[in-house]
Amino acid sequence: MARSSDCRTDPAAVTVSLAAAAAVLEGRLSVLREAINEVDAQIHAVSERIRRLPRSMAECGDSEAPADERIDTGPTSSPGDRR
């Protein structure tokens, strides 16, 4: 199917349009990077505060250690089984 003559686009106009869209996307990307950095800083601050909590406070209300802090108690557990 041949393109009709009225559907042709001006390469210069397309280039300008794409450059404008790229500029908008770069601006959004910058805003998102700033937001990610802020969230990362907040996560770090909260993690640091939690790390500094006295051990008894950190365990308050939590009678069992998280899975990644449990101790493997012997040969009866498989390598993937963390108790």
N, C-alpha and C positions, 0 to 999 in steps of 0.2 A: 504494500500500500504506500503510495507516494504521499509526501507531506504537501499540503496545500500551501500556496505562497503566503497566505495571511497568518499561518501558524508559526512562521519563522521568528526566532528570537534574536535580539541583538546581543552578540557576545559581550559587548562592553556593559550593557545593562545587567546581564546575568552576573558578570564579574563584580559589579558594584553591589548587587543584591547579596551575593554570596559573601563578600567582604563585610557587609553590614551585619549579616547573620552571624558570621564568625566573631565579630566584635562583641555582639550581644552575648554569645555563648562564653567568650573569654571573661566577660564581666560576671556572669553567673558562676563560672568556675572559681573565680577569685573569691566571691562571696561564700561559696560552699567550702573552699579551703579554709577561710577564716573561721567559719562555724565549726568545722572539724577540729581545728586547732584549739578553739575554746572548749569544746567538749572533751578533747584529749587532756587539756589542762585541768578541767574539773574532775575527770576520772582519776588523774594522778593525785590531785589534792585529797579526794575522798579516800583513795587507796592508802595514802600516807597517813591520814587520820586514823583509819581502821588499823593499820599496822602498829600505830603508837598506842592504841587502846590497851589497858591492862588486860592480861590474859583472862581473868575472871569475868570482866565485862564483855569481852568478845564472845565468850561461851554462854553468856546469860540467855536463857531461852532456847539454846541449841544444845541438846544433850548428846548429839552425835557429830563428830568431826566431818567436814565435807569429804567427798570421795577422794579428792586429790591429796588430802592430808592424812588419810587412814594408813595405818601401819600393817604391812603384810606380816601375819603372825606365825607363819610356818609353812612346812612343805606340803600341807594338805590343800593349799590354795593354788589355783592355776595362775600362770603369768598374767592373764587378763582379769583375774578376780582380785579386786582391791577391797579389803575389809577395813 
